[in-house]
Amino acid sequence: MREDSILRMMLVALVVFLLVRLAVMVFLPLSDPSESRYGNIAANMARTGNFVEPRFIYNGELECFIG
């Protein structure tokens, strides 16, 4: 194979990979368990208006990251 065809195949593989990843992100936006936790923390901050103390729910109670 020539170098051009190898580069073209690699580019096509990269584009296919990126398109598949984009499609998966649409259906599974929070795939990592920690991502949903961070999303919930941001939602709590927006809901309470407290943008200084990030809080999360731990054992049924709203806990603070700080101290």
mmCIF file of the N, C-alpha and C atoms, coordinates in Angstrom:
data_MODEL
# 
_entry.id   MODEL 
# 
loop_
_atom_site.group_PDB 
_atom_site.id 
_atom_site.type_symbol 
_atom_site.label_atom_id 
_atom_site.label_alt_id 
_atom_site.label_comp_id 
_atom_site.label_asym_id 
_atom_site.label_entity_id 
_atom_site.label_seq_id 
_atom_site.pdbx_PDB_ins_code 
_atom_site.Cartn_x 
_atom_site.Cartn_y 
_atom_site.Cartn_z 
_atom_site.occupancy 
_atom_site.B_iso_or_equiv 
_atom_site.pdbx_formal_charge 
_atom_site.auth_seq_id 
_atom_site.auth_comp_id 
_atom_site.auth_asym_id 
_atom_site.auth_atom_id 
_atom_site.pdbx_PDB_model_num 
ATOM 1   N N  . MET A 1 1  ? 0.835   -1.181 0.000  1.00 0.00 ? 1  MET A N  1 
ATOM 2   C CA . MET A 1 1  ? 0.000   0.000  0.000  1.00 0.00 ? 1  MET A CA 1 
ATOM 3   C C  . MET A 1 1  ? 0.878   1.242  0.000  1.00 0.00 ? 1  MET A C  1 
ATOM 4   N N  . ARG A 1 2  ? 0.333   2.233  -0.583 1.00 0.00 ? 2  ARG A N  1 
ATOM 5   C CA . ARG A 1 2  ? 1.068   3.496  -0.607 1.00 0.00 ? 2  ARG A CA 1 
ATOM 6   C C  . ARG A 1 2  ? 0.785   4.292  0.645  1.00 0.00 ? 2  ARG A C  1 
ATOM 7   N N  . GLU A 1 3  ? 1.631   5.255  0.910  1.00 0.00 ? 3  GLU A N  1 
ATOM 8   C CA . GLU A 1 3  ? 1.465   6.102  2.094  1.00 0.00 ? 3  GLU A CA 1 
ATOM 9   C C  . GLU A 1 3  ? 0.161   6.874  2.064  1.00 0.00 ? 3  GLU A C  1 
ATOM 10  N N  . ASP A 1 4  ? -0.242  7.342  0.876  1.00 0.00 ? 4  ASP A N  1 
ATOM 11  C CA . ASP A 1 4  ? -1.486  8.115  0.762  1.00 0.00 ? 4  ASP A CA 1 
ATOM 12  C C  . ASP A 1 4  ? -2.697  7.290  1.169  1.00 0.00 ? 4  ASP A C  1 
ATOM 13  N N  . SER A 1 5  ? -2.740  6.043  0.744  1.00 0.00 ? 5  SER A N  1 
ATOM 14  C CA . SER A 1 5  ? -3.902  5.221  1.061  1.00 0.00 ? 5  SER A CA 1 
ATOM 15  C C  . SER A 1 5  ? -3.926  4.868  2.548  1.00 0.00 ? 5  SER A C  1 
ATOM 16  N N  . ILE A 1 6  ? -2.763  4.690  3.152  1.00 0.00 ? 6  ILE A N  1 
ATOM 17  C CA . ILE A 1 6  ? -2.716  4.405  4.585  1.00 0.00 ? 6  ILE A CA 1 
ATOM 18  C C  . ILE A 1 6  ? -3.191  5.617  5.379  1.00 0.00 ? 6  ILE A C  1 
ATOM 19  N N  . LEU A 1 7  ? -2.740  6.796  5.004  1.00 0.00 ? 7  LEU A N  1 
ATOM 20  C CA . LEU A 1 7  ? -3.186  8.018  5.681  1.00 0.00 ? 7  LEU A CA 1 
ATOM 21  C C  . LEU A 1 7  ? -4.678  8.241  5.491  1.00 0.00 ? 7  LEU A C  1 
ATOM 22  N N  . ARG A 1 8  ? -5.172  7.956  4.301  1.00 0.00 ? 8  ARG A N  1 
ATOM 23  C CA . ARG A 1 8  ? -6.598  8.117  4.028  1.00 0.00 ? 8  ARG A CA 1 
ATOM 24  C C  . ARG A 1 8  ? -7.412  7.148  4.890  1.00 0.00 ? 8  ARG A C  1 
ATOM 25  N N  . MET A 1 9  ? -6.953  5.907  5.024  1.00 0.00 ? 9  MET A N  1 
ATOM 26  C CA . MET A 1 9  ? -7.648  4.928  5.861  1.00 0.00 ? 9  MET A CA 1 
ATOM 27  C C  . MET A 1 9  ? -7.630  5.348  7.329  1.00 0.00 ? 9  MET A C  1 
ATOM 28  N N  . MET A 1 10 ? -6.515  5.891  7.781  1.00 0.00 ? 10 MET A N  1 
ATOM 29  C CA . MET A 1 10 ? -6.437  6.353  9.167  1.00 0.00 ? 10 MET A CA 1 
ATOM 30  C C  . MET A 1 10 ? -7.368  7.528  9.406  1.00 0.00 ? 10 MET A C  1 
ATOM 31  N N  . LEU A 1 11 ? -7.463  8.427  8.442  1.00 0.00 ? 11 LEU A N  1 
ATOM 32  C CA . LEU A 1 11 ? -8.363  9.568  8.559  1.00 0.00 ? 11 LEU A CA 1 
ATOM 33  C C  . LEU A 1 11 ? -9.813  9.117  8.577  1.00 0.00 ? 11 LEU A C  1 
ATOM 34  N N  . VAL A 1 12 ? -10.157 8.174  7.725  1.00 0.00 ? 12 VAL A N  1 
ATOM 35  C CA . VAL A 1 12 ? -11.527 7.648  7.699  1.00 0.00 ? 12 VAL A CA 1 
ATOM 36  C C  . VAL A 1 12 ? -11.848 6.966  9.027  1.00 0.00 ? 12 VAL A C  1 
ATOM 37  N N  . ALA A 1 13 ? -10.901 6.189  9.565  1.00 0.00 ? 13 ALA A N  1 
ATOM 38  C CA . ALA A 1 13 ? -11.112 5.522  10.849 1.00 0.00 ? 13 ALA A CA 1 
ATOM 39  C C  . ALA A 1 13 ? -11.307 6.550  11.964 1.00 0.00 ? 13 ALA A C  1 
ATOM 40  N N  . LEU A 1 14 ? -10.535 7.622  11.943 1.00 0.00 ? 14 LEU A N  1 
ATOM 41  C CA . LEU A 1 14 ? -10.670 8.670  12.957 1.00 0.00 ? 14 LEU A CA 1 
ATOM 42  C C  . LEU A 1 14 ? -12.028 9.351  12.863 1.00 0.00 ? 14 LEU A C  1 
ATOM 43  N N  . VAL A 1 15 ? -12.458 9.666  11.665 1.00 0.00 ? 15 VAL A N  1 
ATOM 44  C CA . VAL A 1 15 ? -13.755 10.323 11.473 1.00 0.00 ? 15 VAL A CA 1 
ATOM 45  C C  . VAL A 1 15 ? -14.883 9.401  11.929 1.00 0.00 ? 15 VAL A C  1 
ATOM 46  N N  . VAL A 1 16 ? -14.799 8.120  11.584 1.00 0.00 ? 16 VAL A N  1 
ATOM 47  C CA . VAL A 1 16 ? -15.828 7.167  12.011 1.00 0.00 ? 16 VAL A CA 1 
ATOM 48  C C  . VAL A 1 16 ? -15.848 7.068  13.528 1.00 0.00 ? 16 VAL A C  1 
ATOM 49  N N  . PHE A 1 17 ? -14.687 6.984  14.148 1.00 0.00 ? 17 PHE A N  1 
ATOM 50  C CA . PHE A 1 17 ? -14.618 6.917  15.604 1.00 0.00 ? 17 PHE A CA 1 
ATOM 51  C C  . PHE A 1 17 ? -15.245 8.154  16.240 1.00 0.00 ? 17 PHE A C  1 
ATOM 52  N N  . LEU A 1 18 ? -14.937 9.333  15.732 1.00 0.00 ? 18 LEU A N  1 
ATOM 53  C CA . LEU A 1 18 ? -15.483 10.569 16.300 1.00 0.00 ? 18 LEU A CA 1 
ATOM 54  C C  . LEU A 1 18 ? -16.995 10.659 16.108 1.00 0.00 ? 18 LEU A C  1 
ATOM 55  N N  . LEU A 1 19 ? -17.489 10.213 14.965 1.00 0.00 ? 19 LEU A N  1 
ATOM 56  C CA . LEU A 1 19 ? -18.938 10.221 14.735 1.00 0.00 ? 19 LEU A CA 1 
ATOM 57  C C  . LEU A 1 19 ? -19.658 9.246  15.657 1.00 0.00 ? 19 LEU A C  1 
ATOM 58  N N  . VAL A 1 20 ? -19.082 8.075  15.855 1.00 0.00 ? 20 VAL A N  1 
ATOM 59  C CA . VAL A 1 20 ? -19.685 7.106  16.774 1.00 0.00 ? 20 VAL A CA 1 
ATOM 60  C C  . VAL A 1 20 ? -19.670 7.659  18.190 1.00 0.00 ? 20 VAL A C  1 
ATOM 61  N N  . ARG A 1 21 ? -18.571 8.255  18.600 1.00 0.00 ? 21 ARG A N  1 
ATOM 62  C CA . ARG A 1 21 ? -18.473 8.840  19.947 1.00 0.00 ? 21 ARG A CA 1 
ATOM 63  C C  . ARG A 1 21 ? -19.496 9.955  20.125 1.00 0.00 ? 21 ARG A C  1 
ATOM 64  N N  . LEU A 1 22 ? -19.674 10.782 19.112 1.00 0.00 ? 22 LEU A N  1 
ATOM 65  C CA . LEU A 1 22 ? -20.665 11.860 19.181 1.00 0.00 ? 22 LEU A CA 1 
ATOM 66  C C  . LEU A 1 22 ? -22.070 11.296 19.301 1.00 0.00 ? 22 LEU A C  1 
ATOM 67  N N  . ALA A 1 23 ? -22.376 10.254 18.546 1.00 0.00 ? 23 ALA A N  1 
ATOM 68  C CA . ALA A 1 23 ? -23.699 9.632  18.616 1.00 0.00 ? 23 ALA A CA 1 
ATOM 69  C C  . ALA A 1 23 ? -23.938 9.016  19.992 1.00 0.00 ? 23 ALA A C  1 
ATOM 70  N N  . VAL A 1 24 ? -22.922 8.398  20.567 1.00 0.00 ? 24 VAL A N  1 
ATOM 71  C CA . VAL A 1 24 ? -23.065 7.795  21.888 1.00 0.00 ? 24 VAL A CA 1 
ATOM 72  C C  . VAL A 1 24 ? -23.267 8.878  22.946 1.00 0.00 ? 24 VAL A C  1 
ATOM 73  N N  . MET A 1 25 ? -22.602 10.006 22.803 1.00 0.00 ? 25 MET A N  1 
ATOM 74  C CA . MET A 1 25 ? -22.744 11.092 23.770 1.00 0.00 ? 25 MET A CA 1 
ATOM 75  C C  . MET A 1 25 ? -24.160 11.654 23.783 1.00 0.00 ? 25 MET A C  1 
ATOM 76  N N  . VAL A 1 26 ? -24.842 11.587 22.649 1.00 0.00 ? 26 VAL A N  1 
ATOM 77  C CA . VAL A 1 26 ? -26.218 12.085 22.585 1.00 0.00 ? 26 VAL A CA 1 
ATOM 78  C C  . VAL A 1 26 ? -27.131 11.193 23.428 1.00 0.00 ? 26 VAL A C  1 
ATOM 79  N N  . PHE A 1 27 ? -26.920 9.869  23.363 1.00 0.00 ? 27 PHE A N  1 
ATOM 80  C CA . PHE A 1 27 ? -27.784 8.947  24.071 1.00 0.00 ? 27 PHE A CA 1 
ATOM 81  C C  . PHE A 1 27 ? -27.319 8.659  25.497 1.00 0.00 ? 27 PHE A C  1 
ATOM 82  N N  . LEU A 1 28 ? -26.034 8.736  25.766 1.00 0.00 ? 28 LEU A N  1 
ATOM 83  C CA . LEU A 1 28 ? -25.475 8.500  27.096 1.00 0.00 ? 28 LEU A CA 1 
ATOM 84  C C  . LEU A 1 28 ? -24.575 9.661  27.491 1.00 0.00 ? 28 LEU A C  1 
ATOM 85  N N  . PRO A 1 29 ? -25.156 10.831 27.806 1.00 0.00 ? 29 PRO A N  1 
ATOM 86  C CA . PRO A 1 29 ? -24.308 11.996 28.075 1.00 0.00 ? 29 PRO A CA 1 
ATOM 87  C C  . PRO A 1 29 ? -23.475 11.867 29.336 1.00 0.00 ? 29 PRO A C  1 
ATOM 88  N N  . LEU A 1 30 ? -23.955 11.142 30.333 1.00 0.00 ? 30 LEU A N  1 
ATOM 89  C CA . LEU A 1 30 ? -23.218 10.987 31.574 1.00 0.00 ? 30 LEU A CA 1 
ATOM 90  C C  . LEU A 1 30 ? -22.890 9.512  31.752 1.00 0.00 ? 30 LEU A C  1 
ATOM 91  N N  . SER A 1 31 ? -21.862 9.051  31.058 1.00 0.00 ? 31 SER A N  1 
ATOM 92  C CA . SER A 1 31 ? -21.544 7.623  31.078 1.00 0.00 ? 31 SER A CA 1 
ATOM 93  C C  . SER A 1 31 ? -20.629 7.223  32.224 1.00 0.00 ? 31 SER A C  1 
ATOM 94  N N  . ASP A 1 32 ? -19.822 8.121  32.715 1.00 0.00 ? 32 ASP A N  1 
ATOM 95  C CA . ASP A 1 32 ? -18.924 7.833  33.825 1.00 0.00 ? 32 ASP A CA 1 
ATOM 96  C C  . ASP A 1 32 ? -19.664 8.121  35.130 1.00 0.00 ? 32 ASP A C  1 
ATOM 97  N N  . PRO A 1 33 ? -19.588 7.248  36.135 1.00 0.00 ? 33 PRO A N  1 
ATOM 98  C CA . PRO A 1 33 ? -20.323 7.494  37.388 1.00 0.00 ? 33 PRO A CA 1 
ATOM 99  C C  . PRO A 1 33 ? -19.976 8.831  38.040 1.00 0.00 ? 33 PRO A C  1 
ATOM 100 N N  . SER A 1 34 ? -18.728 9.265  37.939 1.00 0.00 ? 34 SER A N  1 
ATOM 101 C CA . SER A 1 34 ? -18.363 10.525 38.569 1.00 0.00 ? 34 SER A CA 1 
ATOM 102 C C  . SER A 1 34 ? -18.943 11.720 37.816 1.00 0.00 ? 34 SER A C  1 
ATOM 103 N N  . GLU A 1 35 ? -19.210 11.560 36.516 1.00 0.00 ? 35 GLU A N  1 
ATOM 104 C CA . GLU A 1 35 ? -19.783 12.664 35.746 1.00 0.00 ? 35 GLU A CA 1 
ATOM 105 C C  . GLU A 1 35 ? -21.182 13.004 36.241 1.00 0.00 ? 35 GLU A C  1 
ATOM 106 N N  . SER A 1 36 ? -21.974 12.009 36.573 1.00 0.00 ? 36 SER A N  1 
ATOM 107 C CA . SER A 1 36 ? -23.324 12.281 37.071 1.00 0.00 ? 36 SER A CA 1 
ATOM 108 C C  . SER A 1 36 ? -23.262 12.953 38.440 1.00 0.00 ? 36 SER A C  1 
ATOM 109 N N  . ARG A 1 37 ? -22.271 12.579 39.250 1.00 0.00 ? 37 ARG A N  1 
ATOM 110 C CA . ARG A 1 37 ? -22.108 13.221 40.554 1.00 0.00 ? 37 ARG A CA 1 
ATOM 111 C C  . ARG A 1 37 ? -21.779 14.697 40.372 1.00 0.00 ? 37 ARG A C  1 
ATOM 112 N N  . TYR A 1 38 ? -20.860 15.000 39.458 1.00 0.00 ? 38 TYR A N  1 
ATOM 113 C CA . TYR A 1 38 ? -20.504 16.399 39.215 1.00 0.00 ? 38 TYR A CA 1 
ATOM 114 C C  . TYR A 1 38 ? -21.675 17.179 38.629 1.00 0.00 ? 38 TYR A C  1 
ATOM 115 N N  . GLY A 1 39 ? -22.446 16.534 37.777 1.00 0.00 ? 39 GLY A N  1 
ATOM 116 C CA . GLY A 1 39 ? -23.637 17.185 37.234 1.00 0.00 ? 39 GLY A CA 1 
ATOM 117 C C  . GLY A 1 39 ? -24.647 17.480 38.321 1.00 0.00 ? 39 GLY A C  1 
ATOM 118 N N  . ASN A 1 40 ? -24.806 16.573 39.271 1.00 0.00 ? 40 ASN A N  1 
ATOM 119 C CA . ASN A 1 40 ? -25.732 16.778 40.380 1.00 0.00 ? 40 ASN A CA 1 
ATOM 120 C C  . ASN A 1 40 ? -25.243 17.896 41.292 1.00 0.00 ? 40 ASN A C  1 
ATOM 121 N N  . ILE A 1 41 ? -23.953 17.968 41.520 1.00 0.00 ? 41 ILE A N  1 
ATOM 122 C CA . ILE A 1 41 ? -23.393 19.048 42.341 1.00 0.00 ? 41 ILE A CA 1 
ATOM 123 C C  . ILE A 1 41 ? -23.656 20.396 41.684 1.00 0.00 ? 41 ILE A C  1 
ATOM 124 N N  . ALA A 1 42 ? -23.449 20.477 40.376 1.00 0.00 ? 42 ALA A N  1 
ATOM 125 C CA . ALA A 1 42 ? -23.710 21.732 39.659 1.00 0.00 ? 42 ALA A CA 1 
ATOM 126 C C  . ALA A 1 42 ? -25.191 22.097 39.718 1.00 0.00 ? 42 ALA A C  1 
ATOM 127 N N  . ALA A 1 43 ? -26.061 21.101 39.604 1.00 0.00 ? 43 ALA A N  1 
ATOM 128 C CA . ALA A 1 43 ? -27.510 21.368 39.685 1.00 0.00 ? 43 ALA A CA 1 
ATOM 129 C C  . ALA A 1 43 ? -27.886 21.872 41.072 1.00 0.00 ? 43 ALA A C  1 
ATOM 130 N N  . ASN A 1 44 ? -27.292 21.274 42.116 1.00 0.00 ? 44 ASN A N  1 
ATOM 131 C CA . ASN A 1 44 ? -27.563 21.749 43.480 1.00 0.00 ? 44 ASN A CA 1 
ATOM 132 C C  . ASN A 1 44 ? -27.083 23.181 43.663 1.00 0.00 ? 44 ASN A C  1 
ATOM 133 N N  . MET A 1 45 ? -25.931 23.506 43.124 1.00 0.00 ? 45 MET A N  1 
ATOM 134 C CA . MET A 1 45 ? -25.403 24.868 43.239 1.00 0.00 ? 45 MET A CA 1 
ATOM 135 C C  . MET A 1 45 ? -26.311 25.859 42.519 1.00 0.00 ? 45 MET A C  1 
ATOM 136 N N  . ALA A 1 46 ? -26.802 25.481 41.348 1.00 0.00 ? 46 ALA A N  1 
ATOM 137 C CA . ALA A 1 46 ? -27.686 26.382 40.603 1.00 0.00 ? 46 ALA A CA 1 
ATOM 138 C C  . ALA A 1 46 ? -29.035 26.529 41.300 1.00 0.00 ? 46 ALA A C  1 
ATOM 139 N N  . ARG A 1 47 ? -29.538 25.433 41.874 1.00 0.00 ? 47 ARG A N  1 
ATOM 140 C CA . ARG A 1 47 ? -30.838 25.468 42.538 1.00 0.00 ? 47 ARG A CA 1 
ATOM 141 C C  . ARG A 1 47 ? -30.800 26.312 43.802 1.00 0.00 ? 47 ARG A C  1 
ATOM 142 N N  . THR A 1 48 ? -29.723 26.181 44.604 1.00 0.00 ? 48 THR A N  1 
ATOM 143 C CA . THR A 1 48 ? -29.645 26.914 45.869 1.00 0.00 ? 48 THR A CA 1 
ATOM 144 C C  . THR A 1 48 ? -29.068 28.316 45.699 1.00 0.00 ? 48 THR A C  1 
ATOM 145 N N  . GLY A 1 49 ? -28.367 28.573 44.596 1.00 0.00 ? 49 GLY A N  1 
ATOM 146 C CA . GLY A 1 49 ? -27.741 29.869 44.399 1.00 0.00 ? 49 GLY A CA 1 
ATOM 147 C C  . GLY A 1 49 ? -26.434 30.015 45.157 1.00 0.00 ? 49 GLY A C  1 
ATOM 148 N N  . ASN A 1 50 ? -25.970 28.950 45.795 1.00 0.00 ? 50 ASN A N  1 
ATOM 149 C CA . ASN A 1 50 ? -24.722 28.960 46.546 1.00 0.00 ? 50 ASN A CA 1 
ATOM 150 C C  . ASN A 1 50 ? -23.618 28.438 45.622 1.00 0.00 ? 50 ASN A C  1 
ATOM 151 N N  . PHE A 1 51 ? -22.847 29.352 45.062 1.00 0.00 ? 51 PHE A N  1 
ATOM 152 C CA . PHE A 1 51 ? -21.795 28.972 44.122 1.00 0.00 ? 51 PHE A CA 1 
ATOM 153 C C  . PHE A 1 51 ? -20.420 28.913 44.785 1.00 0.00 ? 51 PHE A C  1 
ATOM 154 N N  . VAL A 1 52 ? -20.378 29.003 46.119 1.00 0.00 ? 52 VAL A N  1 
ATOM 155 C CA . VAL A 1 52 ? -19.117 28.963 46.846 1.00 0.00 ? 52 VAL A CA 1 
ATOM 156 C C  . VAL A 1 52 ? -18.843 27.563 47.377 1.00 0.00 ? 52 VAL A C  1 
ATOM 157 N N  . GLU A 1 53 ? -19.860 26.927 47.964 1.00 0.00 ? 53 GLU A N  1 
ATOM 158 C CA . GLU A 1 53 ? -19.697 25.607 48.565 1.00 0.00 ? 53 GLU A CA 1 
ATOM 159 C C  . GLU A 1 53 ? -20.342 24.532 47.692 1.00 0.00 ? 53 GLU A C  1 
ATOM 160 N N  . PRO A 1 54 ? -19.540 23.724 47.039 1.00 0.00 ? 54 PRO A N  1 
ATOM 161 C CA . PRO A 1 54 ? -20.128 22.612 46.295 1.00 0.00 ? 54 PRO A CA 1 
ATOM 162 C C  . PRO A 1 54 ? -20.622 21.536 47.262 1.00 0.00 ? 54 PRO A C  1 
ATOM 163 N N  . ARG A 1 55 ? -21.887 21.147 47.150 1.00 0.00 ? 55 ARG A N  1 
ATOM 164 C CA . ARG A 1 55 ? -22.468 20.158 48.048 1.00 0.00 ? 55 ARG A CA 1 
ATOM 165 C C  . ARG A 1 55 ? -22.943 18.955 47.242 1.00 0.00 ? 55 ARG A C  1 
ATOM 166 N N  . PHE A 1 56 ? -22.947 17.804 47.906 1.00 0.00 ? 56 PHE A N  1 
ATOM 167 C CA . PHE A 1 56 ? -23.425 16.584 47.284 1.00 0.00 ? 56 PHE A CA 1 
ATOM 168 C C  . PHE A 1 56 ? -24.176 15.771 48.332 1.00 0.00 ? 56 PHE A C  1 
ATOM 169 N N  . ILE A 1 57 ? -24.998 14.844 47.876 1.00 0.00 ? 57 ILE A N  1 
ATOM 170 C CA . ILE A 1 57 ? -25.766 14.009 48.788 1.00 0.00 ? 57 ILE A CA 1 
ATOM 171 C C  . ILE A 1 57 ? -24.958 12.765 49.106 1.00 0.00 ? 57 ILE A C  1 
ATOM 172 N N  . TYR A 1 58 ? -24.696 12.550 50.396 1.00 0.00 ? 58 TYR A N  1 
ATOM 173 C CA . TYR A 1 58 ? -23.928 11.393 50.863 1.00 0.00 ? 58 TYR A CA 1 
ATOM 174 C C  . TYR A 1 58 ? -24.684 10.771 52.027 1.00 0.00 ? 58 TYR A C  1 
ATOM 175 N N  . ASN A 1 59 ? -25.037 9.513  51.911 1.00 0.00 ? 59 ASN A N  1 
ATOM 176 C CA . ASN A 1 59 ? -25.830 8.799  52.925 1.00 0.00 ? 59 ASN A CA 1 
ATOM 177 C C  . ASN A 1 59 ? -27.122 9.534  53.241 1.00 0.00 ? 59 ASN A C  1 
ATOM 178 N N  . GLY A 1 60 ? -27.750 10.086 52.224 1.00 0.00 ? 60 GLY A N  1 
ATOM 179 C CA . GLY A 1 60 ? -29.036 10.744 52.398 1.00 0.00 ? 60 GLY A CA 1 
ATOM 180 C C  . GLY A 1 60 ? -28.976 12.154 52.937 1.00 0.00 ? 60 GLY A C  1 
ATOM 181 N N  . GLU A 1 61 ? -27.791 12.679 53.179 1.00 0.00 ? 61 GLU A N  1 
ATOM 182 C CA . GLU A 1 61 ? -27.658 14.038 53.707 1.00 0.00 ? 61 GLU A CA 1 
ATOM 183 C C  . GLU A 1 61 ? -26.838 14.886 52.745 1.00 0.00 ? 61 GLU A C  1 
ATOM 184 N N  . LEU A 1 62 ? -27.167 16.165 52.690 1.00 0.00 ? 62 LEU A N  1 
ATOM 185 C CA . LEU A 1 62 ? -26.438 17.090 51.843 1.00 0.00 ? 62 LEU A CA 1 
ATOM 186 C C  . LEU A 1 62 ? -25.141 17.472 52.534 1.00 0.00 ? 62 LEU A C  1 
ATOM 187 N N  . GLU A 1 63 ? -24.009 17.063 51.971 1.00 0.00 ? 63 GLU A N  1 
ATOM 188 C CA . GLU A 1 63 ? -22.703 17.294 52.571 1.00 0.00 ? 63 GLU A CA 1 
ATOM 189 C C  . GLU A 1 63 ? -21.942 18.344 51.756 1.00 0.00 ? 63 GLU A C  1 
ATOM 190 N N  . CYS A 1 64 ? -20.977 18.963 52.398 1.00 0.00 ? 64 CYS A N  1 
ATOM 191 C CA . CYS A 1 64 ? -20.151 19.970 51.754 1.00 0.00 ? 64 CYS A CA 1 
ATOM 192 C C  . CYS A 1 64 ? -18.751 19.401 51.522 1.00 0.00 ? 64 CYS A C  1 
ATOM 193 N N  . PHE A 1 65 ? -18.131 19.757 50.387 1.00 0.00 ? 65 PHE A N  1 
ATOM 194 C CA . PHE A 1 65 ? -16.771 19.316 50.099 1.00 0.00 ? 65 PHE A CA 1 
ATOM 195 C C  . PHE A 1 65 ? -15.771 19.953 51.050 1.00 0.00 ? 65 PHE A C  1 
ATOM 196 N N  . ILE A 1 66 ? -16.042 21.183 51.449 1.00 0.00 ? 66 ILE A N  1 
ATOM 197 C CA . ILE A 1 66 ? -15.081 21.967 52.227 1.00 0.00 ? 66 ILE A CA 1 
ATOM 198 C C  . ILE A 1 66 ? -15.248 21.641 53.701 1.00 0.00 ? 66 ILE A C  1 
ATOM 199 N N  . GLY A 1 67 ? -14.150 21.256 54.348 1.00 0.00 ? 67 GLY A N  1 
ATOM 200 C CA . GLY A 1 67 ? -14.098 21.037 55.785 1.00 0.00 ? 67 GLY A CA 1 
ATOM 201 C C  . GLY A 1 67 ? -15.196 20.194 56.263 1.00 0.00 ? 67 GLY A C  1 
# 
